[in-house]
Amino acid sequence: MTRVDFHLNVPDKVAYACRLVRKIRRAGRQAVVWCDDPARLREFDTALWSFSPREFIPHVMASDRLADRTPVLLTTTEGELPHHDVLVNLGSGLPRFFTRFERLVELVGTAEDDRAQARQRYRHYKDRGYPLETHEAGA
């Protein structure tokens, strides 16, 4: 069963996701970053290239021909994916395909609308019996 981690009060979801993906990679794991907002996903893609000048995090869009050989994939769709380790939700919706993954990380910002959407997702997971953990950003 997928473990779901909520990271709460994230001041900048894109920057936080960059650090989180770096941590996932340092642990030797693979990640898929899903977002229901294509513009935000493009912003994240750009940020991955520049957030740490001395590190490179290999990443491509999930539709790229190199996806099966790349440890970090970016997607706005629920299509076929070559790995199912960690799913990071950078968006505001529920990634309906999360059950394919060992772990789901939900990023929750500080804006009230983002928090309200996250509460709905939390109830969805809780009502279905998924193991849930919460973490304060920066704690």
C-alpha positions in Angstrom: 0.0 0.0 0.0 1.3 3.5 -0.9 2.6 5.5 2.0 1.5 9.2 1.8 3.6 12.0 3.3 2.2 15.5 3.6 4.8 18.3 3.8 2.9 21.2 5.3 3.4 25.0 5.2 5.8 24.9 2.2 6.6 28.6 1.4 7.8 27.9 -2.1 6.7 24.6 -3.6 9.0 24.7 -6.6 12.1 25.4 -4.6 11.1 22.9 -1.9 10.4 20.2 -4.6 13.9 20.8 -6.0 15.5 20.1 -2.6 13.2 17.1 -2.0 14.0 15.5 -5.3 17.7 16.0 -4.6 17.2 14.2 -1.3 15.3 11.4 -3.0 18.1 11.0 -5.5 20.8 11.1 -2.8 19.0 8.2 -1.1 19.3 6.2 -4.4 15.6 6.4 -5.2 13.7 7.4 -8.4 11.0 10.1 -8.5 8.1 11.1 -10.7 7.0 14.7 -10.2 3.4 15.2 -11.3 1.6 18.6 -11.6 -1.8 19.4 -12.9 -0.5 22.8 -13.9 1.8 22.6 -17.0 3.2 26.1 -16.3 4.3 25.2 -12.8 5.9 22.0 -14.1 7.9 24.0 -16.6 8.9 26.3 -13.8 10.1 23.3 -11.8 12.0 21.9 -14.8 13.8 25.2 -15.2 14.5 25.4 -11.4 16.1 21.9 -11.4 18.7 23.2 -13.9 19.7 26.2 -11.7 18.8 25.7 -8.0 22.2 24.1 -7.2 25.1 25.2 -9.3 27.4 22.3 -8.4 24.9 19.5 -8.8 22.9 18.1 -11.7 19.7 16.1 -11.2 19.1 14.1 -14.4 15.4 14.6 -15.4 13.2 14.5 -18.5 9.6 14.6 -19.3 7.9 11.2 -18.9 7.2 11.1 -22.6 10.9 11.5 -23.5 12.6 8.5 -25.2 15.1 8.5 -22.4 12.5 8.2 -19.6 13.3 4.6 -18.9 17.0 5.5 -18.2 16.4 8.8 -16.3 15.8 8.8 -12.5 13.6 11.8 -12.3 10.5 12.2 -14.6 8.2 15.1 -14.9 4.6 14.7 -16.1 1.2 16.3 -16.2 -0.5 13.1 -17.3 -1.3 9.6 -15.9 0.4 7.7 -18.7 2.7 4.7 -18.5 5.8 5.3 -16.4 8.9 3.2 -16.3 9.4 3.4 -12.5 7.1 3.6 -9.5 9.2 4.5 -6.5 8.3 8.0 -5.2 5.6 10.3 -6.7 5.8 14.0 -5.8 2.6 16.0 -6.2 3.6 19.5 -7.1 0.0 20.3 -8.1 -3.3 21.0 -6.3 -5.2 18.0 -7.6 -5.3 14.4 -6.7 -2.9 12.2 -8.8 -5.4 9.4 -9.5 -2.6 7.0 -10.4 -0.7 7.3 -7.0 -1.5 3.7 -6.1 1.2 2.6 -8.5 3.9 4.1 -6.3 5.5 3.0 -3.1 5.4 6.5 -1.7 3.5 9.7 -2.4 4.7 13.1 -1.2 2.1 15.8 -1.1 3.4 19.4 -0.9 1.1 21.8 0.8 1.7 25.6 0.6 0.7 28.4 2.9 -2.2 29.8 0.9 -5.6 28.9 2.2 -6.9 27.6 -1.1 -3.9 25.2 -1.3 -4.5 24.1 2.3 -8.2 23.5 1.6 -7.4 21.3 -1.4 -4.8 19.4 0.6 -7.4 18.7 3.4 -9.7 17.1 0.7 -6.8 14.9 -0.5 -5.9 14.0 3.1 -9.5 12.9 3.7 -9.5 10.9 0.5 -6.4 9.0 1.5 -7.5 8.6 5.2 -10.9 7.3 4.2 -9.3 4.6 2.1 -6.8 3.5 4.8 -3.5 4.7 3.4 -0.7 5.2 5.9 -0.3 8.9 6.5 2.6 11.0 7.9 2.8 14.8 8.2 5.9 16.9 8.3 6.3 20.6 8.9 8.4 22.2 6.2 11.7 23.4 7.7 11.2 21.4 10.8 
